[in-house]
Amino acid sequence: MSDSKKEIEEGTTLNINFEKRGGLIPGVAQDAKDGTILMLGYVNQEAFDETLKVGMATFWSTSRNELWTKGKTSGDYLKLVNILVDCDQDAIVYQVEPQGAGACHTKDPVTGSARRTCFYRSVNMETGGLE
């Protein structure tokens, strides 16, 4: 293993590889209290820097092609508690404290509130359908 690869995988120097996937890395938002996965977004250097600056989970909106601090329009902010970086330094987990009704842009049909997580459905392993 080269020294640079060993430093990335085993060292303590932050060197996130944004260029590996064209400038974007996957960023998972996880509830710091109970470990629930709230959402998945994409992060570029600008979004990462903004997250550190404002203390709120910030992503790069691939649909709008702009910086997106979760909650800026909905009020459902995700307050940063910690950031985990994977072994290759090409994916991150924002451990957060949700500040609003939910993390998802879709609404619960019963309450009309934002869903707590974007991962509210599961695959039925027998039928292959969604539950």
N, C-alpha and C positions, 0 to 999 in steps of 0.2 A: 504494500500500500504506500502510495506517495505521501510525503510529509504534508502537502496541502490537503489531500483527501483525508488523512488522519486528523488534521486540525479541524476540518469541517465536521467530521463525524464524531470525534472524541474530545475536541478542544472546547475552550470557553470563549472563543472569539465569535461574535455575531457576524455572520457573512451570508445573509439570506440570498439564495440564488433566484432572483426575480427573472433573469434572462433565460432560464432553462425552458420555460413555456411561453416565451414571447412577452415577458414582462409581468405576467400574472402568476400568482401562486394560489392554491386553495386555502381558504381561511374558514375554519369551523368556529362557530360561536357555541359555547357550552356553558350551561348554568353552573357557576362556581359552587353553589350549595349542594346540588344533588346529582350533578354530572349529566343531566339531560342535554342532548344535542338539540340546539335551538334552530340553527340554520347553517347553511353553507353559502359562502360568497367567494369572491376573488379579490385579491389584494395585490396592488402594485406598490412600488416604493413610496409614492405620494400618499397612498391610503395608509400605509404602515406608519409613516412619519406623522400623519394627521392623528392617527390613533394615539400615538405616544404624546402628542401635543395636547389634545383635548380630553384624553382619558375615556373616550367612548369608542366602541367598535366602529371602525370605518372601513369601507370596501370600495372597490371600483365597480361601478354599475356597467356591466357589459351590454345591457339593453339601451341605456341612455348615454353610454360612453362619457361618464363623468364621475367625480368623487361623490361618495354616498355615505354619510354618517347615519347609521341606522337610528331612526327615531326623530330625525330633524324635521320631518313633515308630519309623522304620526304621533310623536310624543313617546313612542315606545323605545326609548334609548336602551342601549346595552352598555352599562358602566364597566369599564375594564378593571379586573382584579389582578390578572396575570396573563402572560403570553407564553405558550409552550411552542417550541420549535422542534420539528422532527429531525431525525438523524442526518438526513441529506440537506437540511436547511432549505427545503423547497416546499414546505407546507407548515401552516401554523394553526394553533388553537387559541382563540381568544376566550379565556375564562372570564365570565361576566356576571354581573348582578343585573337582571332585567329591571328596568325602571318604569315599565308601563304594563298594559294588559297582556301583551304577548310579543313574540318575535316575528310572527308570520304576517305577510300582507293579506292573507285570506282570512275570512271571518267565520267564526263558529255560527252555524245556522240557527242554533237555539238562543244563544246570548247576544249575537251580533257583534261580539268583541273579537279583536285579533286573536288568532289561535296562539297558544303558548309556544308551540314549536311548528316549524314547517314540516316536520316528520310526524304527521298525525295519522298516517295510513301505513298498513303493513301488507306484505304479499302473503296470500293464502298459499302455503307450500303445496297443497293438493291440487288446487284448481289453477294456480298461476294468476288469479285475479286479485284485486285490491280489496282490503277490508277496512 
